[in-house]
Amino acid sequence: MSKTYVALDIETTGLSPERDAITEIGVVKFRQDRVLAEWSSLVNPFRSLSYKVQQLTGITQADVDGAPPLHSLVSSLQD
């Protein structure tokens, strides 16, 4: 039987784990060339997004202001 993998993509407000926060999470579970599951969500970082981050990611302040906080997404992500 072939192995199952999970690819995780995270967008953040910056590169510092001490200062920055996650703004989006995307996950794909796959085996060989078959996608088994997909999941994604915007995340409210409870801080302002810089213009540079908004331009780079395409995520706006309005997008994340209405998104759930990270702690409320953990169980959905684990599933």
N, C-alpha and C positions, 0 to 999 in steps of 0.2 A: 504494500500500500504506500502511496506517495505521501510525503509530509504536507501538513497544512501550515500556511504562513499567514501572518497578519502584518500589513503595512500601515504605518501610522504617520500622518502628516499633521504638523502643528504650526499654526501661525501665532506669532507673539507680538507684543508691543516693542520688543527689542531683544537683545542677546544676553542680558544680565539676569541670572536666576534670582538675585536679591532684589532687583529694582523693577523687573518687567513681569508681564502676565500673559497668559494664553488668551487669544481672541477667537480661535477656531480650531476644531479638531476634526480630522477626517480619518476613517479607518476602512480598510478593505481586507476581508478574510478570503484567502484563495488557496487553491490546490492546483498545481501545474498551470494550465491555461484557463481554469474555470473559477469564476468569482462565486464564492459561497455566501457572502454577506457584505453589505456596505452600511456605514453609519457615519453621520456627520452632524455637527452642531456649531453654531456660533457660541461664544462664551463672553459673558460680561466681565471685563477686567476691572471694573470700578475705577477707571482712570481715563484720562484723555488720550486719544490716539494722535500721534504726530501726523502732520501732513505727509511726511515721507512714508510712514507705515501705511497710511490710507492709499497713497499712490501705488505703493509696491504690492499690496495685497488686494486692493479693490474693496476692502471692508471699510465701511464708514462708521462714524461715531454713532449715528442713528441705528445702524445695524446692531452694534454691540450693546447699546443702552437698553434695548428691548430684549436682549438675550438672557438666558438663565445663567446663574453663577456656576463656576466649575464644580463646586461640591454637590450640586443637585444633579449633575450629569454622570457621576461616577458609576452608579448602578446600571444606567443605560449603556455606558461604554463597556462595562464588564460583560454584559449580555452579548 
